[in-house]
Amino acid sequence: EESSCRKTWREDEASRQDTAGQRLIVQTAGVRMVLYLVRHGEAVLKEMNSDRPLSDRGLAEVRHVSERAAKKDLLVTKIFHSGKMRAMQTASILQDYLKPSSGIAETEGMNPKDDISGILPLIESEDNIMLVGHLPFLEKLASYLVTGNQDRRIVEFPTAGIVCLEKEQEKGPWKIRWRLTP
């Protein structure tokens, strides 16, 4: 259910009345954490520009996916991106459409060949975040979060693709909820 990716950690306590008018306290513990993983849009070749900004096609891909993501009414609190220009541009476009309450920020440890262990504390400490990065980093991260093995490839990330992961319990496994591609 795509709508479940709109929710965050929560604990609900509701009170109701039964048919005899007695007040009942109903507790439901619904713990859910959501994480969005995004691969940057298509970049120009290094020979054309060593900074590798998004190409015209990449800009269009990211805008298209961002518009579709915005229609899902996603709750994104903050978008983190690597220091590479193409990831920063992708995050900026996503911010324009998704309006994360805490904006966007560059963060260490999300470059293509970085060790995924560096980003795990951020994932565990923040709710409803989006990470904009690169291959093979994102594929390894998704594989590790879902299977516990970063070398077991479980999902493909086309340029500008978004993967929504969620987990039901603080220490439970992550699951792939949906994927959005250009």
Residue, then its C-alpha position, 0 to 999 in steps of 0.5 A: e500500500e503506497s499510502s503507508c509510506r506517508k506515515t512515520w513512527r507513531e504510537d496511537e492511543a484511542s478511546r471509544q465507547d462500546t454499545a452500552g456506553q462504557r468507555l473503552i481504551v484501545q491501544t494500537a502500537g503501529v511503529r513504521m519508519v520510511l526511507y526513500l532512496v533516489r538515484h540522481g538523474e542522468a549526468v553529462l559525460k565527464e569529457m563534457n564537464s568534469d563536475r558532471p551536472l545533470s544533462d537536459r534529459g536528466l533534468a527532465e527525468v528528475r522533474h517528471v519523477s518529482e511531479r509523480a512523487a508529489k502526487k503521492d503526497l509523500l511525507v519527507t522531512k529532509i533530503f540528504h545528498s552526496g557532495k556531487m553536483r548531480a546529486m545536489q541538483t536532483a535533491s534541489i528539484l525534489q525539494d521544489y516538489l516535495k517541500p521537506s519540512s527540514g529542507i535539504a543537506e549535503t552529507e558525507g558517506m554517500n559517494p559511489k564507492d563509499d562504505i554503506s556503514g557510514i550512513l546507517p546511523l543517519i538512517e536510524s536516527e531520522d524519520n521519513i528521510m530521502l537519500v539522493g546518491h549514486l551507484p553502486f552505493l544505493e544498490k548496496l545500501a538497499s540490499y543490506l537494509v532488506t537482506g543484511n547482505q550488501d552484495r545481494r542485489i535486490v533492486e535496480f536504480p535507473t537514473a532518477g528512480i525512487v525506491c520507498l523502503e519501510k520497516e514496521q519495528e525499530k529493529g525489524p527488517w526493511k521491506i521494499r514498498w514501491r519503486l518509481t521510475p522515469 
